[in-house]
Structure formats: structure tokens, C-alpha cells
Amino acid sequence: MDVSAPMRLTSRRLRKLGARLASRLRWQLARRAASTGVPGLVSVIVPVHNRAGLLIEAVESVLAQTYRAFEVIVVDDGSTDDTVAAATQLASGHPQVRLVRIAHTGRVGLVREAGRRVARGEFLQYLDSDDLIAPRKLELLVRALHEQPWCDIAYCATRRYAIGGSRCDAPVEDTGIAHGRMLPDFLARRFWYTSTPIYRRWLCDAAGAWGDYENWEDYEMDMRMAVLGARLCHRPELLTDVRDHGGERKSAGDVRFKWLGLRMVYCHGRRAGIAHDDPHMRAFLHHVYWLERECEACGYPQEADQCRRILRGDCACPDPPLRRRWLLG
């Protein structure tokens, strides 16, 4: 009889229990340490680069909100067309809109971070400049967070379609499913798009600055919040539109650098106590596998090797860019 099998099973259960307890402790410490912002105010942060027409539509969707306690922070990433003029006109006509200009970075995480640093709200909504929110989104999600004060992130059903194409009123990804917690399922599949949720300010501050990644920066940020033990509440209404178009999405990036964000997501999963051979981790590693093949096909052997190190589980995990790094172990 193999007596080691039950011992291995018990050991795995103990590790999972320890990870849950550590996550709960981090959540409590982070909530006590972080600021809360102006009560009731929602800061909507819109990163943009050379996208005047879509920017106007995105900001107008915020200005049409039934919930009026909001500010719109447009962060221009060194645009060279008429985007700055469009944003300036929006700001001059609406006192709730302000423009922040930075030198071009090409890193959407850094652009969002410039907005987060000046945001004053109790809640944060990141809205990509090609997306829209429904008129009652802020009202319904803020209400959900008020009614469930133990929750840290509110998200809603989201649809995705091409501009000018037909719209299917069906939620995409997991935005139509109510989840109470993020891990371990969030590692296997990101529940939402960046424009879908609204976050409590304290959680964003505790998670720290956005990472300087070409891609996967939003997944990496959400995983930091997941490791902190963030709790979720859900609204089933379709309240966010993610729109595809002929231009490049602001979150697109160079294939050579995509492994950096994926490595951090992997490391956050390991910090949360998710083993390399866990089914949720294996599902996540499919992204790494396909990136490794893409790097090989594009002639980037060093980047492909970095992907293989993640797949083997022997990659070095750098410290996350946290406000308080000890919160994530």
C-alpha cells in the first residue's frame, strides 16, 4: 500500500489552506493601509494616443452617466494628431473632464498610472479610449459596492463587436458569470476586459503602480489584486462595450516583450499557492506555449527561451512593483 499518497494529498490541502489564510491576511492589512479617496467619487481614467474621434465617443459615454459624481481623466500619450485638441475641447466644455499630457511611452500601463496618480475618487474605472460604457454603469456598479461593502471590485456583463458591424447582445469571456473570488479561476482565464470593472481605490493603491510591460499589463495588475484576496460582486446587465476597429488597440505590444508580463502573471500565481502542475496553472501556460511558438517563428530565440523557462517552472520571479511589497509575500 502506498501510504505516501494520502500524505501528499494532505500536504497539498495544507498548502492551499495556508495560501487562503495568507491571502485573507494580506487583504485585511492592505485595506487598513490604503487610502479611500473622495467618498462616492468615481475617477474614470482614459489613456489615449492618436485617437481623437474614438476618444470623444468614449468620454461622451461617461458624460451621459446617470450617476453624476465622477471625474474624467484623459491621459494623452504624446499624440501627434488632433487628439490633444479634441481632449482640450472636452475639458474646456465640461468641468468634470481634465487632460493630463505625458511624453510618448507606448506603454499603456504607464499611461494609466499617470491617471491613477492624480485620481481623487473612492472608485476607479479604467476606460480604454475605443470602448464605451452604458448610461447606468456607474450608478449600478457603485450601488453594488455600497450594498456589498465586503466586495472590492464590481464588474458587469460586457459585449464585444466591431465598429460598424452587427452587435450581439451576449456577454463575452466570463463577464456574464457571477464570481465571488478571483483565484484560482482567474489565473486560467481573465474574467473581463480592462474597461469592464470598477475598483475600490484602496485596492488599486495597495496593488501599486502599473507595470512597464508591452502586453498583459492589465492581466498582471489584476493578478496582484487577486493575490491580495480581492472579492467580487457582479451585475448581469450589459454595461460595457469593447469595440474593435481598424487601428491598433492601445494595449497591443511587441511580441518580443510579451513574455515579461506573462512571467509576472505566472509568479503571482505561484505566490498565491497555485502549483506549477495545477490545472488552472496549466491552462494559463497555454498562453506561454503559443507565445514561445510565435517568438520562434518571428526569429526571437532568446525570448522563446524565456518562455520555455516559464513552461518548465524555473524562471526567476522579480519583485512586483507594489506600494507595499510585503503584502504579496
C-alpha positions as CSV (number, residue, x, y, z in Angstrom):
1,M,0.0,0.0,0.0
2,D,1.3,3.4,-0.9
3,V,1.0,5.4,2.3
4,S,2.7,8.4,0.7
5,A,-0.3,9.3,-1.5
6,P,-2.6,10.4,1.4
7,M,0.3,12.3,2.9
8,R,0.9,14.1,-0.4
9,L,-2.9,14.9,-0.6
10,T,-2.9,16.3,2.9
11,S,0.2,18.3,2.3
12,R,-1.4,19.9,-0.8
13,R,-4.5,20.7,1.1
14,L,-2.5,22.3,3.9
15,R,-0.6,24.4,1.3
16,K,-3.9,25.6,-0.2
17,L,-5.3,26.4,3.2
18,G,-2.1,28.3,4.1
19,A,-2.4,30.3,0.9
20,R,-6.0,31.2,1.6
21,L,-5.2,32.3,5.1
22,A,-2.2,34.4,3.8
23,S,-4.5,35.9,1.2
24,R,-7.0,36.9,3.8
25,L,-4.3,38.5,6.0
26,R,-2.9,40.5,3.0
27,W,-6.4,41.7,2.2
28,Q,-7.0,42.9,5.8
29,L,-3.6,44.6,6.0
30,A,-3.9,46.2,2.6
31,R,-7.3,47.6,3.4
32,R,-6.2,49.2,6.6
33,A,-3.1,50.7,5.0
34,A,-4.5,52.2,1.8
35,S,-6.3,55.5,1.2
36,T,-10.0,55.6,0.2
37,G,-10.3,58.8,-1.9
38,V,-13.2,61.3,-2.1
39,P,-16.3,59.4,-0.9
40,G,-18.6,58.4,-3.7
41,L,-16.5,59.9,-6.5
42,V,-15.6,57.7,-9.5
43,S,-12.4,58.5,-11.3
44,V,-12.6,57.4,-14.9
45,I,-9.1,57.1,-16.4
46,V,-8.9,57.2,-20.2
47,P,-5.5,56.6,-21.9
48,V,-5.2,57.7,-25.5
49,H,-2.8,58.1,-28.3
50,N,-3.7,59.5,-31.8
51,R,-7.4,58.6,-31.5
52,A,-9.5,61.8,-31.4
53,G,-12.8,60.5,-32.8
54,L,-13.0,57.4,-30.6
55,L,-11.9,59.4,-27.6
56,I,-14.8,61.8,-28.0
57,E,-17.2,58.9,-28.1
58,A,-15.7,57.3,-25.0
59,V,-15.8,60.5,-23.0
60,E,-19.3,61.3,-24.1
61,S,-20.4,57.9,-22.8
62,V,-19.1,58.9,-19.4
63,L,-20.7,62.3,-19.6
64,A,-24.1,60.6,-20.2
65,Q,-24.0,58.7,-16.9
66,T,-27.0,58.9,-14.6
67,Y,-24.5,58.8,-11.7
68,R,-23.1,62.3,-11.6
69,A,-20.3,62.0,-9.0
70,F,-17.4,61.4,-11.4
71,E,-14.3,62.9,-12.9
72,V,-12.8,62.0,-16.3
73,I,-9.0,62.0,-16.5
74,V,-7.8,61.8,-20.2
75,V,-4.1,60.9,-20.3
76,D,-2.6,61.7,-23.7
77,D,0.4,59.6,-24.5
78,G,2.2,62.1,-26.7
79,S,-0.3,62.2,-29.5
80,T,0.8,63.8,-32.8
81,D,-2.6,64.3,-34.4
82,D,-5.7,66.3,-33.3
83,T,-6.3,64.2,-30.2
84,V,-4.9,66.8,-27.8
85,A,-7.2,69.5,-29.4
86,A,-10.2,67.2,-29.0
87,A,-9.3,66.4,-25.4
88,T,-8.8,70.1,-24.7
89,Q,-12.1,71.0,-26.1
90,L,-13.8,68.3,-24.0
91,A,-12.1,69.7,-20.9
92,S,-13.0,73.3,-21.6
93,G,-16.7,72.4,-22.1
94,H,-17.0,70.1,-19.1
95,P,-15.5,70.8,-15.7
96,Q,-15.5,67.1,-14.8
97,V,-13.0,66.4,-17.6
98,R,-9.3,67.2,-17.3
99,L,-6.4,66.5,-19.6
100,V,-3.0,65.1,-18.5
101,R,-0.3,65.1,-21.1
102,I,2.9,62.9,-20.9
103,A,5.7,62.2,-23.3
104,H,5.1,59.3,-25.5
105,T,5.8,55.9,-23.8
106,G,4.0,53.4,-25.9
107,R,3.2,51.6,-22.7
108,V,-0.4,51.7,-21.8
109,G,0.2,50.7,-18.2
110,L,2.4,53.7,-17.7
111,V,-0.3,55.9,-19.2
112,R,-2.9,54.5,-16.9
113,E,-0.5,55.0,-14.0
114,A,-0.2,58.7,-14.8
115,G,-4.0,58.9,-14.4
116,R,-4.1,56.9,-11.3
117,R,-1.6,59.2,-9.6
118,V,-3.9,62.2,-10.0
119,A,-7.2,60.5,-9.5
120,R,-9.2,61.6,-6.4
121,G,-12.1,59.1,-6.4
122,E,-13.1,56.4,-4.0
123,F,-13.6,54.2,-7.1
124,L,-11.5,53.8,-10.2
125,Q,-12.8,52.9,-13.7
126,Y,-10.2,52.4,-16.4
127,L,-11.8,53.0,-19.8
128,D,-9.9,52.4,-23.0
129,S,-10.4,55.2,-25.5
130,D,-12.0,52.8,-28.0
131,D,-14.6,51.5,-25.6
132,L,-18.0,52.7,-24.2
133,I,-20.0,52.4,-21.0
134,A,-23.8,52.4,-20.8
135,P,-25.5,55.3,-19.1
136,R,-26.3,53.4,-15.9
137,K,-23.0,51.7,-15.5
138,L,-21.5,53.9,-12.8
139,E,-24.9,54.0,-10.9
140,L,-25.4,50.3,-10.8
141,L,-21.8,49.2,-10.0
142,V,-21.3,51.9,-7.3
143,R,-24.6,50.8,-5.8
144,A,-23.4,47.2,-5.9
145,L,-20.2,48.1,-4.0
146,H,-22.2,50.2,-1.4
147,E,-24.7,47.3,-0.9
148,Q,-21.8,44.8,-0.5
149,P,-19.1,46.6,1.4
150,W,-17.0,43.5,1.7
151,C,-16.5,43.5,-2.1
152,D,-13.6,45.3,-3.7
153,I,-14.3,45.0,-7.4
154,A,-17.7,45.3,-9.2
155,Y,-17.9,44.1,-12.8
156,C,-20.7,43.7,-15.3
157,A,-21.7,41.9,-18.5
158,T,-19.7,43.1,-21.5
159,R,-20.2,42.8,-25.2
160,R,-17.6,43.0,-27.9
161,Y,-18.1,43.9,-31.5
162,A,-16.5,45.6,-34.5
163,I,-17.4,49.3,-35.1
164,G,-19.8,49.4,-38.0
165,G,-20.6,45.7,-37.6
166,S,-23.6,43.9,-36.0
167,R,-23.9,43.8,-32.2
168,C,-24.6,40.6,-30.4
169,D,-26.2,41.3,-27.0
170,A,-24.5,38.4,-25.3
171,P,-21.8,38.7,-22.7
172,V,-18.2,37.7,-23.7
173,E,-15.5,36.0,-21.6
174,D,-16.8,35.4,-18.1
175,T,-18.5,38.8,-17.8
176,G,-21.9,37.2,-17.7
177,I,-20.9,34.9,-14.8
178,A,-21.0,35.9,-11.2
179,H,-17.8,35.1,-9.4
180,G,-17.2,35.8,-5.7
181,R,-13.4,35.5,-5.8
182,M,-10.7,35.7,-8.4
183,L,-8.4,32.8,-7.7
184,P,-7.7,30.1,-8.8
185,D,-10.1,30.5,-11.8
186,F,-8.8,34.0,-12.8
187,L,-5.3,32.6,-13.5
188,A,-6.8,30.2,-16.0
189,R,-8.8,32.8,-17.8
190,R,-9.2,36.5,-17.2
191,F,-12.9,37.2,-16.4
192,W,-13.2,40.6,-18.1
193,Y,-11.7,43.3,-20.3
194,T,-9.9,46.3,-18.8
195,S,-13.0,48.6,-19.3
196,T,-15.3,46.1,-17.5
197,P,-14.8,46.5,-13.8
198,I,-14.8,49.3,-11.2
199,Y,-12.3,49.1,-8.4
200,R,-12.2,50.5,-4.9
201,R,-9.4,53.0,-4.7
202,W,-7.8,51.3,-1.7
203,L,-7.2,48.1,-3.7
204,C,-5.6,50.0,-6.6
205,D,-3.3,51.8,-4.2
206,A,-2.4,48.6,-2.3
207,A,-1.6,46.8,-5.6
208,G,0.8,49.6,-6.6
209,A,2.0,51.2,-9.8
210,W,1.1,49.8,-13.2
211,G,3.9,47.7,-14.7
212,D,6.1,48.8,-17.6
213,Y,5.0,46.0,-19.9
214,E,4.3,45.9,-23.6
215,N,1.4,43.5,-23.2
216,W,-0.5,41.6,-20.5
217,E,-0.1,44.6,-18.2
218,D,-3.8,44.6,-17.3
219,Y,-3.8,40.8,-16.5
220,E,-0.7,41.3,-14.4
221,M,-2.3,44.1,-12.4
222,D,-5.5,42.2,-11.8
223,M,-3.4,39.2,-10.6
224,R,-1.8,41.4,-8.0
225,M,-5.3,42.3,-6.7
226,A,-6.2,38.6,-6.8
227,V,-3.3,37.7,-4.7
228,L,-4.4,40.4,-2.2
229,G,-7.7,38.4,-1.9
230,A,-10.0,40.9,-3.7
231,R,-13.7,40.0,-3.5
232,L,-16.1,40.5,-6.4
233,C,-19.7,41.5,-7.0
234,H,-21.5,41.3,-10.3
235,R,-24.2,43.0,-12.3
236,P,-25.8,40.9,-15.1
237,E,-26.7,43.9,-17.3
238,L,-24.7,44.7,-20.5
239,L,-23.0,47.9,-19.3
240,T,-19.6,47.9,-21.2
241,D,-18.9,47.8,-24.9
242,V,-15.4,46.7,-26.1
243,R,-15.1,47.8,-29.7
244,D,-12.8,46.5,-32.4
245,H,-11.7,48.7,-35.2
246,G,-9.1,49.1,-38.0
247,G,-6.5,50.7,-35.8
248,E,-4.3,49.1,-33.2
249,R,-5.7,48.8,-29.7
250,K,-3.7,50.8,-27.1
251,S,-2.9,47.6,-25.2
252,A,-1.2,45.9,-28.2
253,G,2.5,45.3,-27.9
254,D,5.7,44.0,-29.5
255,V,5.9,40.1,-29.4
256,R,9.5,40.3,-28.2
257,F,8.4,41.7,-24.8
258,K,5.1,39.8,-24.2
259,W,6.9,37.2,-22.0
260,L,7.7,39.8,-19.4
261,G,4.1,40.3,-18.4
262,L,3.3,36.6,-18.7
263,R,6.2,35.8,-16.3
264,M,4.8,38.2,-13.7
265,V,1.3,36.6,-14.0
266,Y,2.9,33.2,-13.5
267,C,4.8,34.4,-10.5
268,H,1.7,35.9,-8.9
269,G,0.0,32.6,-9.3
270,R,2.9,30.8,-7.6
271,R,2.8,33.4,-4.8
272,A,-0.9,32.6,-4.3
273,G,0.0,29.0,-3.7
274,I,-1.0,27.6,-7.1
275,A,1.3,24.8,-8.0
276,H,3.0,24.5,-11.4
277,D,1.0,21.3,-12.2
278,D,-2.3,22.7,-11.0
279,P,-5.0,22.6,-13.8
280,H,-5.5,26.3,-13.5
281,M,-1.8,27.0,-14.0
282,R,-1.6,24.5,-16.8
283,A,-4.5,26.4,-18.6
284,F,-2.6,29.7,-18.1
285,L,0.6,28.2,-19.5
286,H,-1.1,27.6,-22.8
287,H,-0.7,31.4,-23.4
288,V,3.1,30.9,-22.8
289,Y,3.3,27.9,-25.1
290,W,1.8,29.8,-28.0
291,L,3.9,32.8,-27.3
292,E,7.0,30.6,-27.4
293,R,6.0,29.3,-30.8
294,E,5.3,32.8,-32.0
295,C,8.7,34.0,-30.9
296,E,10.4,31.1,-32.6
297,A,8.5,31.8,-35.9
298,C,9.5,35.5,-35.7
299,G,13.2,34.8,-35.1
300,Y,13.5,35.7,-31.5
301,P,15.3,32.7,-29.9
302,Q,16.2,34.5,-26.6
303,E,12.6,35.4,-26.0
304,A,11.4,31.9,-26.9
305,D,13.9,30.6,-24.3
306,Q,12.4,32.8,-21.7
307,C,9.0,31.3,-22.5
308,R,10.4,27.8,-22.1
309,R,11.8,28.7,-18.7
310,I,8.3,29.7,-17.6
311,L,6.9,26.5,-19.0
312,R,9.5,24.5,-17.1
313,G,8.8,26.4,-13.9
314,D,12.4,27.6,-13.4
315,C,12.1,31.3,-14.3
316,A,13.2,33.9,-11.8
317,C,10.4,35.8,-10.3
318,P,11.2,39.5,-9.8
319,D,9.7,41.6,-7.1
320,P,6.3,43.0,-8.1
321,P,6.1,46.8,-8.3
322,L,3.9,47.1,-5.2
323,R,3.2,50.1,-3.0
324,R,3.9,47.7,-0.1
325,R,5.8,44.8,-1.5
326,W,5.4,42.7,1.7
327,L,1.6,42.4,1.0
328,L,2.2,39.8,-1.7
329,G,4.8,37.8,0.2
